Amino acid sequence: MLILDVLSRHVTERGERTFIHHAGRRVTYREFDRLTNRAAHALRGLGVEKGDRVTLALGNSVEYVVAAFGALKAGAVLNPVNPALGAQELSYILGHAEPRVIVTDTSNLQFILAPQLALPQGCTVAVFDPDRSRELHTHPSLRITNLDERLAGSTDDALPVHLDPEDYSTLLYTSGTTGNPKGVLFTHGRTGTSGPQFIEALRLTPDDVILAVTPLFHGNAWGSVVTALHAGSTAAFPKAFHASEFWPLVHEVKATVLYTLGTVLAMLLTRAPSDLERHNPLRVILGLGSAPIRDQIIKRFGVIDVAECFGATDAGVVTITPLGAAPRAGSCGPPVPGVKLRITTGDGRALGPRQVGEICVQSPARMAAYFRDPEQTALTLCDDWFSTGDLGYVDEDGWLYFVDRKRDVIRRGGENISSVLIEKTLREHPNVAEAAVIGVPDAVLGQEVKAFIVAKGSVSADELRSFAAARLAKFQVPRLWEFRDSLPKTPSQRVEKYKLRQEQGGSDKPLLG
């Protein structure tokens, strides 16, 4: 069943139940359906046709979810982005996606109108502006419109658009491990198919309230909304995560399930216990990367279990640890129903239990293709198997053990960061001869960004930090710096990053040739 059909069913069956709970506002399934119909008409009025891209570049809000489903109802391809990305990366994504409309809000309009940002020709910027008296910024080469006013002038009736399972629905961009980000395309038949898997794994019911505290442009928070929709339950989220406001928020929305990251849970563990924490309504937590602190979380927060899972932007959800099952150190659980796993060598040969190789996935939730990149699509997809580029192994029961990322992605506090992008930026400095960037272990963030520099002139860490900050997003700027006379290299002069990671206490190994 397509995700829009799921919404239609719940409008009929539970129309007056709350679907979205945000910032003190409750939106029922019926009201949400009406608002998204208006959004679809508003986008159509801006020239959006079936198959056009609509980029979302705004913060957590009811309007975000309304615009997202409005785009789907208009037959557009939904393209969520982090508006605070560096101008170089965001320019590439927008230039590659070529959206017909960019939806933003007044707090993020500054990023879209930044002079360093290159926007596609003919693109319209549609702005949610809660202050109706605020005058929208002007830009000589852009059409800028107030989206609130267009919604108010739209009809509640459904837009007549026929959607097939093979029609494209969503375009997500990876963190660009080989230089430029890859556009990951999903179809309507594949979008949201992980929702039912979480319903079974987390034993969700329509009475649950699923709280997520990460940005909606992240798969974690967006997955909570989609799962809540499939379950007929309530999705709740704040404008932004603040540790001091977390437990009051849990009680305000009466959250029973939490979707979050291990880094967030680690932050909460550092705070002094409170009465709100001791007597909270949470039943279960889906905590990505939380395995090392799972027992502490269960004991302190009083939840039944903390589930772990493995997945990727392009692979979808692959495994989830079963509730109540004895944990297996280092494992992220067995495959979810409908998903198959295979561990292979570099030449595609299948490996047996406990043998480390590349994780390959066969799943109804995986991507359909890489946007405008048939060669990479052909390399990654073979006979319906998706090659994740990650390394791991399975035990005799089929439980997956993630070993490392084959690609050079740094995961800092929930953000996937491309080391290649940072290296390219640092090498643009006239006094940098070579740069290698890795993730080093961090007790709270999971990984911190460290840069190794071979200089060819006088340059300091502070100077490079300022240089990077002017070109990259804040979370991409290295915090740790080390200057060296040379970097370890292979005979073909490629930097051996795994040696740098080993020196810093990481577990990176050259497991596949």
Summary of the structure (lengths in Angstrom):
residues: 513
radius of gyration: 22.8
end to end distance: 41.8
largest distance: 68.8
contacts: 1738
relative contact order: 0.09
helix: 30%
strand: 27%
